[in-house]
Amino acid sequence: MSSTIKIRVSAGAKTEKIEMMPDGVLKVRVNATPEKGKANERVIELLAGHFKLSKSRIAIISGHSYREKVVLIDLD
């Protein structure tokens, strides 16, 4: 089973964390800068730790170069 979630990324943040926003979107704050996919890589690492899954089971499916992204999570 797979699930998609909407996230909002804040790159270059002082502290890394994941929090639920009132609109139901996960806000992911990462230290990495949005250069050469570094922030996206860190987002996947944080989400993998949060959901206790391997990084290979999480993929950004849209919004690679935007703050708002859709992430596919493979729960099987």
mmCIF file of the N, C-alpha and C atoms, coordinates in Angstrom:
data_MODEL
# 
_entry.id   MODEL 
# 
loop_
_atom_site.group_PDB 
_atom_site.id 
_atom_site.type_symbol 
_atom_site.label_atom_id 
_atom_site.label_alt_id 
_atom_site.label_comp_id 
_atom_site.label_asym_id 
_atom_site.label_entity_id 
_atom_site.label_seq_id 
_atom_site.pdbx_PDB_ins_code 
_atom_site.Cartn_x 
_atom_site.Cartn_y 
_atom_site.Cartn_z 
_atom_site.occupancy 
_atom_site.B_iso_or_equiv 
_atom_site.pdbx_formal_charge 
_atom_site.auth_seq_id 
_atom_site.auth_comp_id 
_atom_site.auth_asym_id 
_atom_site.auth_atom_id 
_atom_site.pdbx_PDB_model_num 
ATOM 1   N N  . MET A 1 1  ? 0.844  -1.170 0.000  1.00 0.00 ? 1  MET A N  1 
ATOM 2   C CA . MET A 1 1  ? 0.000  0.000  0.000  1.00 0.00 ? 1  MET A CA 1 
ATOM 3   C C  . MET A 1 1  ? 0.896  1.243  0.000  1.00 0.00 ? 1  MET A C  1 
ATOM 4   N N  . SER A 1 2  ? 0.521  2.215  -0.783 1.00 0.00 ? 2  SER A N  1 
ATOM 5   C CA . SER A 1 2  ? 1.254  3.473  -0.846 1.00 0.00 ? 2  SER A CA 1 
ATOM 6   C C  . SER A 1 2  ? 0.327  4.614  -0.469 1.00 0.00 ? 2  SER A C  1 
ATOM 7   N N  . SER A 1 3  ? 0.927  5.688  -0.023 1.00 0.00 ? 3  SER A N  1 
ATOM 8   C CA . SER A 1 3  ? 0.160  6.864  0.365  1.00 0.00 ? 3  SER A CA 1 
ATOM 9   C C  . SER A 1 3  ? 0.896  8.105  -0.111 1.00 0.00 ? 3  SER A C  1 
ATOM 10  N N  . THR A 1 4  ? 0.158  9.143  -0.456 1.00 0.00 ? 4  THR A N  1 
ATOM 11  C CA . THR A 1 4  ? 0.787  10.412 -0.811 1.00 0.00 ? 4  THR A CA 1 
ATOM 12  C C  . THR A 1 4  ? 0.448  11.445 0.254  1.00 0.00 ? 4  THR A C  1 
ATOM 13  N N  . ILE A 1 5  ? 1.415  12.308 0.528  1.00 0.00 ? 5  ILE A N  1 
ATOM 14  C CA . ILE A 1 5  ? 1.193  13.394 1.469  1.00 0.00 ? 5  ILE A CA 1 
ATOM 15  C C  . ILE A 1 5  ? 1.715  14.687 0.867  1.00 0.00 ? 5  ILE A C  1 
ATOM 16  N N  . LYS A 1 6  ? 1.125  15.781 1.267  1.00 0.00 ? 6  LYS A N  1 
ATOM 17  C CA . LYS A 1 6  ? 1.606  17.097 0.852  1.00 0.00 ? 6  LYS A CA 1 
ATOM 18  C C  . LYS A 1 6  ? 2.528  17.623 1.939  1.00 0.00 ? 6  LYS A C  1 
ATOM 19  N N  . ILE A 1 7  ? 3.647  18.185 1.512  1.00 0.00 ? 7  ILE A N  1 
ATOM 20  C CA . ILE A 1 7  ? 4.571  18.781 2.472  1.00 0.00 ? 7  ILE A CA 1 
ATOM 21  C C  . ILE A 1 7  ? 4.950  20.180 2.010  1.00 0.00 ? 7  ILE A C  1 
ATOM 22  N N  . ARG A 1 8  ? 5.369  20.981 2.950  1.00 0.00 ? 8  ARG A N  1 
ATOM 23  C CA . ARG A 1 8  ? 5.884  22.321 2.670  1.00 0.00 ? 8  ARG A CA 1 
ATOM 24  C C  . ARG A 1 8  ? 7.288  22.355 3.272  1.00 0.00 ? 8  ARG A C  1 
ATOM 25  N N  . VAL A 1 9  ? 8.275  22.661 2.444  1.00 0.00 ? 9  VAL A N  1 
ATOM 26  C CA . VAL A 1 9  ? 9.671  22.595 2.869  1.00 0.00 ? 9  VAL A CA 1 
ATOM 27  C C  . VAL A 1 9  ? 10.215 23.991 3.144  1.00 0.00 ? 9  VAL A C  1 
ATOM 28  N N  . SER A 1 10 ? 10.926 24.105 4.242  1.00 0.00 ? 10 SER A N  1 
ATOM 29  C CA . SER A 1 10 ? 11.659 25.319 4.578  1.00 0.00 ? 10 SER A CA 1 
ATOM 30  C C  . SER A 1 10 ? 13.134 24.942 4.606  1.00 0.00 ? 10 SER A C  1 
ATOM 31  N N  . ALA A 1 11 ? 13.853 25.281 3.538  1.00 0.00 ? 11 ALA A N  1 
ATOM 32  C CA . ALA A 1 11 ? 15.275 24.936 3.433  1.00 0.00 ? 11 ALA A CA 1 
ATOM 33  C C  . ALA A 1 11 ? 16.120 26.012 4.101  1.00 0.00 ? 11 ALA A C  1 
ATOM 34  N N  . GLY A 1 12 ? 17.283 25.622 4.580  1.00 0.00 ? 12 GLY A N  1 
ATOM 35  C CA . GLY A 1 12 ? 18.186 26.562 5.238  1.00 0.00 ? 12 GLY A CA 1 
ATOM 36  C C  . GLY A 1 12 ? 17.726 26.968 6.626  1.00 0.00 ? 12 GLY A C  1 
ATOM 37  N N  . ALA A 1 13 ? 16.902 26.135 7.257  1.00 0.00 ? 13 ALA A N  1 
ATOM 38  C CA . ALA A 1 13 ? 16.386 26.431 8.604  1.00 0.00 ? 13 ALA A CA 1 
ATOM 39  C C  . ALA A 1 13 ? 17.480 26.215 9.643  1.00 0.00 ? 13 ALA A C  1 
ATOM 40  N N  . LYS A 1 14 ? 17.358 26.893 10.782 1.00 0.00 ? 14 LYS A N  1 
ATOM 41  C CA . LYS A 1 14 ? 18.324 26.725 11.865 1.00 0.00 ? 14 LYS A CA 1 
ATOM 42  C C  . LYS A 1 14 ? 18.187 25.369 12.532 1.00 0.00 ? 14 LYS A C  1 
ATOM 43  N N  . THR A 1 15 ? 16.945 24.916 12.706 1.00 0.00 ? 15 THR A N  1 
ATOM 44  C CA . THR A 1 15 ? 16.701 23.617 13.331 1.00 0.00 ? 15 THR A CA 1 
ATOM 45  C C  . THR A 1 15 ? 15.883 22.753 12.377 1.00 0.00 ? 15 THR A C  1 
ATOM 46  N N  . GLU A 1 16 ? 16.171 21.464 12.396 1.00 0.00 ? 16 GLU A N  1 
ATOM 47  C CA . GLU A 1 16 ? 15.430 20.539 11.555 1.00 0.00 ? 16 GLU A CA 1 
ATOM 48  C C  . GLU A 1 16 ? 14.297 19.924 12.359 1.00 0.00 ? 16 GLU A C  1 
ATOM 49  N N  . LYS A 1 17 ? 13.098 19.942 11.778 1.00 0.00 ? 17 LYS A N  1 
ATOM 50  C CA . LYS A 1 17 ? 11.962 19.312 12.435 1.00 0.00 ? 17 LYS A CA 1 
ATOM 51  C C  . LYS A 1 17 ? 10.815 19.146 11.455 1.00 0.00 ? 17 LYS A C  1 
ATOM 52  N N  . ILE A 1 18 ? 9.874  18.311 11.864 1.00 0.00 ? 18 ILE A N  1 
ATOM 53  C CA . ILE A 1 18 ? 8.661  18.072 11.079 1.00 0.00 ? 18 ILE A CA 1 
ATOM 54  C C  . ILE A 1 18 ? 7.493  18.433 11.977 1.00 0.00 ? 18 ILE A C  1 
ATOM 55  N N  . GLU A 1 19 ? 6.571  19.226 11.450 1.00 0.00 ? 19 GLU A N  1 
ATOM 56  C CA . GLU A 1 19 ? 5.405  19.608 12.242 1.00 0.00 ? 19 GLU A CA 1 
ATOM 57  C C  . GLU A 1 19 ? 4.161  19.651 11.361 1.00 0.00 ? 19 GLU A C  1 
ATOM 58  N N  . MET A 1 20 ? 3.015  19.384 11.963 1.00 0.00 ? 20 MET A N  1 
ATOM 59  C CA . MET A 1 20 ? 1.746  19.418 11.251 1.00 0.00 ? 20 MET A CA 1 
ATOM 60  C C  . MET A 1 20 ? 1.199  20.844 11.290 1.00 0.00 ? 20 MET A C  1 
ATOM 61  N N  . MET A 1 21 ? 0.860  21.357 10.123 1.00 0.00 ? 21 MET A N  1 
ATOM 62  C CA . MET A 1 21 ? 0.291  22.691 10.029 1.00 0.00 ? 21 MET A CA 1 
ATOM 63  C C  . MET A 1 21 ? -1.231 22.595 10.174 1.00 0.00 ? 21 MET A C  1 
ATOM 64  N N  . PRO A 1 22 ? -1.904 23.690 10.540 1.00 0.00 ? 22 PRO A N  1 
ATOM 65  C CA . PRO A 1 22 ? -3.362 23.659 10.705 1.00 0.00 ? 22 PRO A CA 1 
ATOM 66  C C  . PRO A 1 22 ? -4.119 23.237 9.439  1.00 0.00 ? 22 PRO A C  1 
ATOM 67  N N  . ASP A 1 23 ? -3.515 23.473 8.267  1.00 0.00 ? 23 ASP A N  1 
ATOM 68  C CA . ASP A 1 23 ? -4.190 23.111 7.012  1.00 0.00 ? 23 ASP A CA 1 
ATOM 69  C C  . ASP A 1 23 ? -3.975 21.644 6.630  1.00 0.00 ? 23 ASP A C  1 
ATOM 70  N N  . GLY A 1 24 ? -3.329 20.850 7.500  1.00 0.00 ? 24 GLY A N  1 
ATOM 71  C CA . GLY A 1 24 ? -3.127 19.433 7.257  1.00 0.00 ? 24 GLY A CA 1 
ATOM 72  C C  . GLY A 1 24 ? -1.883 19.091 6.466  1.00 0.00 ? 24 GLY A C  1 
ATOM 73  N N  . VAL A 1 25 ? -1.079 20.080 6.174  1.00 0.00 ? 25 VAL A N  1 
ATOM 74  C CA . VAL A 1 25 ? 0.156  19.870 5.424  1.00 0.00 ? 25 VAL A CA 1 
ATOM 75  C C  . VAL A 1 25 ? 1.306  19.720 6.423  1.00 0.00 ? 25 VAL A C  1 
ATOM 76  N N  . LEU A 1 26 ? 2.206  18.771 6.163  1.00 0.00 ? 26 LEU A N  1 
ATOM 77  C CA . LEU A 1 26 ? 3.394  18.631 7.002  1.00 0.00 ? 26 LEU A CA 1 
ATOM 78  C C  . LEU A 1 26 ? 4.407  19.693 6.610  1.00 0.00 ? 26 LEU A C  1 
ATOM 79  N N  . LYS A 1 27 ? 4.939  20.402 7.587  1.00 0.00 ? 27 LYS A N  1 
ATOM 80  C CA . LYS A 1 27 ? 6.009  21.358 7.321  1.00 0.00 ? 27 LYS A CA 1 
ATOM 81  C C  . LYS A 1 27 ? 7.311  20.695 7.724  1.00 0.00 ? 27 LYS A C  1 
ATOM 82  N N  . VAL A 1 28 ? 8.238  20.643 6.775  1.00 0.00 ? 28 VAL A N  1 
ATOM 83  C CA . VAL A 1 28 ? 9.526  19.996 7.002  1.00 0.00 ? 28 VAL A CA 1 
ATOM 84  C C  . VAL A 1 28 ? 10.600 21.063 6.927  1.00 0.00 ? 28 VAL A C  1 
ATOM 85  N N  . ARG A 1 29 ? 11.287 21.282 8.034  1.00 0.00 ? 29 ARG A N  1 
ATOM 86  C CA . ARG A 1 29 ? 12.380 22.252 8.081  1.00 0.00 ? 29 ARG A CA 1 
ATOM 87  C C  . ARG A 1 29 ? 13.703 21.504 8.012  1.00 0.00 ? 29 ARG A C  1 
ATOM 88  N N  . VAL A 1 30 ? 14.554 21.914 7.070  1.00 0.00 ? 30 VAL A N  1 
ATOM 89  C CA . VAL A 1 30 ? 15.854 21.259 6.901  1.00 0.00 ? 30 VAL A CA 1 
ATOM 90  C C  . VAL A 1 30 ? 16.968 22.296 6.888  1.00 0.00 ? 30 VAL A C  1 
ATOM 91  N N  . ASN A 1 31 ? 18.144 21.888 7.366  1.00 0.00 ? 31 ASN A N  1 
ATOM 92  C CA . ASN A 1 31 ? 19.315 22.772 7.362  1.00 0.00 ? 31 ASN A CA 1 
ATOM 93  C C  . ASN A 1 31 ? 19.891 22.948 5.969  1.00 0.00 ? 31 ASN A C  1 
ATOM 94  N N  . ALA A 1 32 ? 19.750 21.932 5.128  1.00 0.00 ? 32 ALA A N  1 
ATOM 95  C CA . ALA A 1 32 ? 20.365 21.932 3.802  1.00 0.00 ? 32 ALA A CA 1 
ATOM 96  C C  . ALA A 1 32 ? 19.813 23.058 2.930  1.00 0.00 ? 32 ALA A C  1 
ATOM 97  N N  . THR A 1 33 ? 20.664 23.529 2.046  1.00 0.00 ? 33 THR A N  1 
ATOM 98  C CA . THR A 1 33 ? 20.249 24.571 1.106  1.00 0.00 ? 33 THR A CA 1 
ATOM 99  C C  . THR A 1 33 ? 19.614 23.939 -0.122 1.00 0.00 ? 33 THR A C  1 
ATOM 100 N N  . PRO A 1 34 ? 18.762 24.693 -0.803 1.00 0.00 ? 34 PRO A N  1 
ATOM 101 C CA . PRO A 1 34 ? 18.083 24.135 -1.985 1.00 0.00 ? 34 PRO A CA 1 
ATOM 102 C C  . PRO A 1 34 ? 18.954 24.177 -3.238 1.00 0.00 ? 34 PRO A C  1 
ATOM 103 N N  . GLU A 1 35 ? 20.163 23.679 -3.133 1.00 0.00 ? 35 GLU A N  1 
ATOM 104 C CA . GLU A 1 35 ? 21.093 23.662 -4.260 1.00 0.00 ? 35 GLU A CA 1 
ATOM 105 C C  . GLU A 1 35 ? 21.408 22.230 -4.638 1.00 0.00 ? 35 GLU A C  1 
ATOM 106 N N  . LYS A 1 36 ? 21.291 21.905 -5.905 1.00 0.00 ? 36 LYS A N  1 
ATOM 107 C CA . LYS A 1 36 ? 21.643 20.583 -6.438 1.00 0.00 ? 36 LYS A CA 1 
ATOM 108 C C  . LYS A 1 36 ? 20.916 19.449 -5.725 1.00 0.00 ? 36 LYS A C  1 
ATOM 109 N N  . GLY A 1 37 ? 19.689 19.691 -5.280 1.00 0.00 ? 37 GLY A N  1 
ATOM 110 C CA . GLY A 1 37 ? 18.881 18.644 -4.665 1.00 0.00 ? 37 GLY A CA 1 
ATOM 111 C C  . GLY A 1 37 ? 19.234 18.293 -3.232 1.00 0.00 ? 37 GLY A C  1 
ATOM 112 N N  . LYS A 1 38 ? 20.118 19.069 -2.607 1.00 0.00 ? 38 LYS A N  1 
ATOM 113 C CA . LYS A 1 38 ? 20.541 18.754 -1.238 1.00 0.00 ? 38 LYS A CA 1 
ATOM 114 C C  . LYS A 1 38 ? 19.374 18.807 -0.254 1.00 0.00 ? 38 LYS A C  1 
ATOM 115 N N  . ALA A 1 39 ? 18.520 19.824 -0.378 1.00 0.00 ? 39 ALA A N  1 
ATOM 116 C CA . ALA A 1 39 ? 17.384 19.944 0.537  1.00 0.00 ? 39 ALA A CA 1 
ATOM 117 C C  . ALA A 1 39 ? 16.408 18.784 0.326  1.00 0.00 ? 39 ALA A C  1 
ATOM 118 N N  . ASN A 1 40 ? 16.162 18.403 -0.923 1.00 0.00 ? 40 ASN A N  1 
ATOM 119 C CA . ASN A 1 40 ? 15.261 17.279 -1.192 1.00 0.00 ? 40 ASN A CA 1 
ATOM 120 C C  . ASN A 1 40 ? 15.800 15.984 -0.600 1.00 0.00 ? 40 ASN A C  1 
ATOM 121 N N  . GLU A 1 41 ? 17.094 15.761 -0.707 1.00 0.00 ? 41 GLU A N  1 
ATOM 122 C CA . GLU A 1 41 ? 17.701 14.568 -0.117 1.00 0.00 ? 41 GLU A CA 1 
ATOM 123 C C  . GLU A 1 41 ? 17.505 14.552 1.393  1.00 0.00 ? 41 GLU A C  1 
ATOM 124 N N  . ARG A 1 42 ? 17.699 15.701 2.013  1.00 0.00 ? 42 ARG A N  1 
ATOM 125 C CA . ARG A 1 42 ? 17.550 15.788 3.474  1.00 0.00 ? 42 ARG A CA 1 
ATOM 126 C C  . ARG A 1 42 ? 16.091 15.613 3.889  1.00 0.00 ? 42 ARG A C  1 
ATOM 127 N N  . VAL A 1 43 ? 15.163 16.117 3.083  1.00 0.00 ? 43 VAL A N  1 
ATOM 128 C CA . VAL A 1 43 ? 13.735 15.923 3.360  1.00 0.00 ? 43 VAL A CA 1 
ATOM 129 C C  . VAL A 1 43 ? 13.414 14.433 3.385  1.00 0.00 ? 43 VAL A C  1 
ATOM 130 N N  . ILE A 1 44 ? 13.912 13.700 2.409  1.00 0.00 ? 44 ILE A N  1 
ATOM 131 C CA . ILE A 1 44 ? 13.665 12.255 2.354  1.00 0.00 ? 44 ILE A CA 1 
ATOM 132 C C  . ILE A 1 44 ? 14.268 11.563 3.571  1.00 0.00 ? 44 ILE A C  1 
ATOM 133 N N  . GLU A 1 45 ? 15.463 11.965 3.977  1.00 0.00 ? 45 GLU A N  1 
ATOM 134 C CA . GLU A 1 45 ? 16.092 11.378 5.159  1.00 0.00 ? 45 GLU A CA 1 
ATOM 135 C C  . GLU A 1 45 ? 15.266 11.637 6.419  1.00 0.00 ? 45 GLU A C  1 
ATOM 136 N N  . LEU A 1 46 ? 14.792 12.867 6.590  1.00 0.00 ? 46 LEU A N  1 
ATOM 137 C CA . LEU A 1 46 ? 13.993 13.194 7.775  1.00 0.00 ? 46 LEU A CA 1 
ATOM 138 C C  . LEU A 1 46 ? 12.665 12.445 7.782  1.00 0.00 ? 46 LEU A C  1 
ATOM 139 N N  . LEU A 1 47 ? 11.998 12.394 6.623  1.00 0.00 ? 47 LEU A N  1 
ATOM 140 C CA . LEU A 1 47 ? 10.726 11.678 6.558  1.00 0.00 ? 47 LEU A CA 1 
ATOM 141 C C  . LEU A 1 47 ? 10.926 10.186 6.815  1.00 0.00 ? 47 LEU A C  1 
ATOM 142 N N  . ALA A 1 48 ? 12.014 9.614  6.311  1.00 0.00 ? 48 ALA A N  1 
ATOM 143 C CA . ALA A 1 48 ? 12.305 8.198  6.550  1.00 0.00 ? 48 ALA A CA 1 
ATOM 144 C C  . ALA A 1 48 ? 12.461 7.940  8.047  1.00 0.00 ? 48 ALA A C  1 
ATOM 145 N N  . GLY A 1 49 ? 13.176 8.804  8.734  1.00 0.00 ? 49 GLY A N  1 
ATOM 146 C CA . GLY A 1 49 ? 13.327 8.662  10.177 1.00 0.00 ? 49 GLY A CA 1 
ATOM 147 C C  . GLY A 1 49 ? 12.014 8.852  10.913 1.00 0.00 ? 49 GLY A C  1 
ATOM 148 N N  . HIS A 1 50 ? 11.235 9.806  10.477 1.00 0.00 ? 50 HIS A N  1 
ATOM 149 C CA . HIS A 1 50 ? 9.948  10.109 11.117 1.00 0.00 ? 50 HIS A CA 1 
ATOM 150 C C  . HIS A 1 50 ? 8.972  8.934  11.012 1.00 0.00 ? 50 HIS A C  1 
ATOM 151 N N  . PHE A 1 51 ? 8.902  8.348  9.809  1.00 0.00 ? 51 PHE A N  1 
ATOM 152 C CA . PHE A 1 51 ? 7.981  7.232  9.581  1.00 0.00 ? 51 PHE A CA 1 
ATOM 153 C C  . PHE A 1 51 ? 8.614  5.863  9.825  1.00 0.00 ? 51 PHE A C  1 
ATOM 154 N N  . LYS A 1 52 ? 9.903  5.852  10.225 1.00 0.00 ? 52 LYS A N  1 
ATOM 155 C CA . LYS A 1 52 ? 10.637 4.611  10.502 1.00 0.00 ? 52 LYS A CA 1 
ATOM 156 C C  . LYS A 1 52 ? 10.640 3.683  9.286  1.00 0.00 ? 52 LYS A C  1 
ATOM 157 N N  . LEU A 1 53 ? 11.000 4.252  8.140  1.00 0.00 ? 53 LEU A N  1 
ATOM 158 C CA . LEU A 1 53 ? 11.099 3.522  6.886  1.00 0.00 ? 53 LEU A CA 1 
ATOM 159 C C  . LEU A 1 53 ? 12.474 3.777  6.277  1.00 0.00 ? 53 LEU A C  1 
ATOM 160 N N  . SER A 1 54 ? 12.850 2.945  5.321  1.00 0.00 ? 54 SER A N  1 
ATOM 161 C CA . SER A 1 54 ? 14.104 3.199  4.613  1.00 0.00 ? 54 SER A CA 1 
ATOM 162 C C  . SER A 1 54 ? 13.884 4.326  3.604  1.00 0.00 ? 54 SER A C  1 
ATOM 163 N N  . LYS A 1 55 ? 14.958 5.017  3.267  1.00 0.00 ? 55 LYS A N  1 
ATOM 164 C CA . LYS A 1 55 ? 14.873 6.133  2.324  1.00 0.00 ? 55 LYS A CA 1 
ATOM 165 C C  . LYS A 1 55 ? 14.341 5.688  0.965  1.00 0.00 ? 55 LYS A C  1 
ATOM 166 N N  . SER A 1 56 ? 14.603 4.449  0.583  1.00 0.00 ? 56 SER A N  1 
ATOM 167 C CA . SER A 1 56 ? 14.167 3.957  -0.723 1.00 0.00 ? 56 SER A CA 1 
ATOM 168 C C  . SER A 1 56 ? 12.649 3.831  -0.828 1.00 0.00 ? 56 SER A C  1 
ATOM 169 N N  . ARG A 1 57 ? 11.954 3.901  0.286  1.00 0.00 ? 57 ARG A N  1 
ATOM 170 C CA . ARG A 1 57 ? 10.491 3.776  0.290  1.00 0.00 ? 57 ARG A CA 1 
ATOM 171 C C  . ARG A 1 57 ? 9.789  5.126  0.266  1.00 0.00 ? 57 ARG A C  1 
ATOM 172 N N  . ILE A 1 58 ? 10.555 6.202  0.123  1.00 0.00 ? 58 ILE A N  1 
ATOM 173 C CA . ILE A 1 58 ? 9.994  7.556  0.079  1.00 0.00 ? 58 ILE A CA 1 
ATOM 174 C C  . ILE A 1 58 ? 10.511 8.250  -1.166 1.00 0.00 ? 58 ILE A C  1 
ATOM 175 N N  . ALA A 1 59 ? 9.596  8.891  -1.904 1.00 0.00 ? 59 ALA A N  1 
ATOM 176 C CA . ALA A 1 59 ? 9.995  9.585  -3.131 1.00 0.00 ? 59 ALA A CA 1 
ATOM 177 C C  . ALA A 1 59 ? 9.190  10.867 -3.292 1.00 0.00 ? 59 ALA A C  1 
ATOM 178 N N  . ILE A 1 60 ? 9.850  11.909 -3.738 1.00 0.00 ? 60 ILE A N  1 
ATOM 179 C CA . ILE A 1 60 ? 9.166  13.149 -4.081 1.00 0.00 ? 60 ILE A CA 1 
ATOM 180 C C  . ILE A 1 60 ? 8.636  12.967 -5.499 1.00 0.00 ? 60 ILE A C  1 
ATOM 181 N N  . ILE A 1 61 ? 7.318  13.058 -5.673 1.00 0.00 ? 61 ILE A N  1 
ATOM 182 C CA . ILE A 1 61 ? 6.750  12.816 -6.996 1.00 0.00 ? 61 ILE A CA 1 
ATOM 183 C C  . ILE A 1 61 ? 6.364  14.091 -7.726 1.00 0.00 ? 61 ILE A C  1 
ATOM 184 N N  . SER A 1 62 ? 6.250  15.205 -7.006 1.00 0.00 ? 62 SER A N  1 
ATOM 185 C CA . SER A 1 62 ? 6.044  16.484 -7.690 1.00 0.00 ? 62 SER A CA 1 
ATOM 186 C C  . SER A 1 62 ? 6.531  17.620 -6.802 1.00 0.00 ? 62 SER A C  1 
ATOM 187 N N  . GLY A 1 63 ? 6.928  18.705 -7.448 1.00 0.00 ? 63 GLY A N  1 
ATOM 188 C CA . GLY A 1 63 ? 7.398  19.874 -6.720 1.00 0.00 ? 63 GLY A CA 1 
ATOM 189 C C  . GLY A 1 63 ? 8.871  19.842 -6.381 1.00 0.00 ? 63 GLY A C  1 
ATOM 190 N N  . HIS A 1 64 ? 9.671  19.157 -7.182 1.00 0.00 ? 64 HIS A N  1 
ATOM 191 C CA . HIS A 1 64 ? 11.100 19.025 -6.889 1.00 0.00 ? 64 HIS A CA 1 
ATOM 192 C C  . HIS A 1 64 ? 11.797 20.374 -6.679 1.00 0.00 ? 64 HIS A C  1 
ATOM 193 N N  . SER A 1 65 ? 11.403 21.386 -7.400 1.00 0.00 ? 65 SER A N  1 
ATOM 194 C CA . SER A 1 65 ? 12.086 22.677 -7.273 1.00 0.00 ? 65 SER A CA 1 
ATOM 195 C C  . SER A 1 65 ? 11.212 23.735 -6.595 1.00 0.00 ? 65 SER A C  1 
ATOM 196 N N  . TYR A 1 66 ? 10.171 23.287 -5.898 1.00 0.00 ? 66 TYR A N  1 
ATOM 197 C CA . TYR A 1 66 ? 9.268  24.210 -5.200 1.00 0.00 ? 66 TYR A CA 1 
ATOM 198 C C  . TYR A 1 66 ? 9.200  23.868 -3.723 1.00 0.00 ? 66 TYR A C  1 
ATOM 199 N N  . ARG A 1 67 ? 8.682  24.803 -2.935 1.00 0.00 ? 67 ARG A N  1 
ATOM 200 C CA . ARG A 1 67 ? 8.499  24.560 -1.497 1.00 0.00 ? 67 ARG A CA 1 
ATOM 201 C C  . ARG A 1 67 ? 7.436  23.505 -1.235 1.00 0.00 ? 67 ARG A C  1 
ATOM 202 N N  . GLU A 1 68 ? 6.352  23.588 -1.991 1.00 0.00 ? 68 GLU A N  1 
ATOM 203 C CA . GLU A 1 68 ? 5.248  22.647 -1.811 1.00 0.00 ? 68 GLU A CA 1 
ATOM 204 C C  . GLU A 1 68 ? 5.513  21.416 -2.661 1.00 0.00 ? 68 GLU A C  1 
ATOM 205 N N  . LYS A 1 69 ? 5.474  20.249 -2.046 1.00 0.00 ? 69 LYS A N  1 
ATOM 206 C CA . LYS A 1 69 ? 5.802  19.004 -2.731 1.00 0.00 ? 69 LYS A CA 1 
ATOM 207 C C  . LYS A 1 69 ? 4.756  17.946 -2.404 1.00 0.00 ? 69 LYS A C  1 
ATOM 208 N N  . VAL A 1 70 ? 4.695  16.935 -3.251 1.00 0.00 ? 70 VAL A N  1 
ATOM 209 C CA . VAL A 1 70 ? 3.887  15.747 -2.973 1.00 0.00 ? 70 VAL A CA 1 
ATOM 210 C C  . VAL A 1 70 ? 4.864  14.592 -2.859 1.00 0.00 ? 70 VAL A C  1 
ATOM 211 N N  . VAL A 1 71 ? 4.734  13.845 -1.769 1.00 0.00 ? 71 VAL A N  1 
ATOM 212 C CA . VAL A 1 71 ? 5.640  12.744 -1.470 1.00 0.00 ? 71 VAL A CA 1 
ATOM 213 C C  . VAL A 1 71 ? 4.873  11.434 -1.469 1.00 0.00 ? 71 VAL A C  1 
ATOM 214 N N  . LEU A 1 72 ? 5.447  10.425 -2.109 1.00 0.00 ? 72 LEU A N  1 
ATOM 215 C CA . LEU A 1 72 ? 4.886  9.085  -2.126 1.00 0.00 ? 72 LEU A CA 1 
ATOM 216 C C  . LEU A 1 72 ? 5.607  8.257  -1.073 1.00 0.00 ? 72 LEU A C  1 
ATOM 217 N N  . ILE A 1 73 ? 4.829  7.605  -0.215 1.00 0.00 ? 73 ILE A N  1 
ATOM 218 C CA . ILE A 1 73 ? 5.388  6.767  0.839  1.00 0.00 ? 73 ILE A CA 1 
ATOM 219 C C  . ILE A 1 73 ? 4.883  5.345  0.621  1.00 0.00 ? 73 ILE A C  1 
ATOM 220 N N  . ASP A 1 74 ? 5.815  4.407  0.432  1.00 0.00 ? 74 ASP A N  1 
ATOM 221 C CA . ASP A 1 74 ? 5.504  3.001  0.232  1.00 0.00 ? 74 ASP A CA 1 
ATOM 222 C C  . ASP A 1 74 ? 5.444  2.331  1.596  1.00 0.00 ? 74 ASP A C  1 
ATOM 223 N N  . LEU A 1 75 ? 4.245  1.946  2.003  1.00 0.00 ? 75 LEU A N  1 
ATOM 224 C CA . LEU A 1 75 ? 4.041  1.382  3.340  1.00 0.00 ? 75 LEU A CA 1 
ATOM 225 C C  . LEU A 1 75 ? 4.119  -0.145 3.358  1.00 0.00 ? 75 LEU A C  1 
ATOM 226 N N  . ASP A 1 76 ? 4.255  -0.774 2.215  1.00 0.00 ? 76 ASP A N  1 
ATOM 227 C CA . ASP A 1 76 ? 4.321  -2.249 2.160  1.00 0.00 ? 76 ASP A CA 1 
ATOM 228 C C  . ASP A 1 76 ? 5.696  -2.756 2.471  1.00 0.00 ? 76 ASP A C  1 
# 
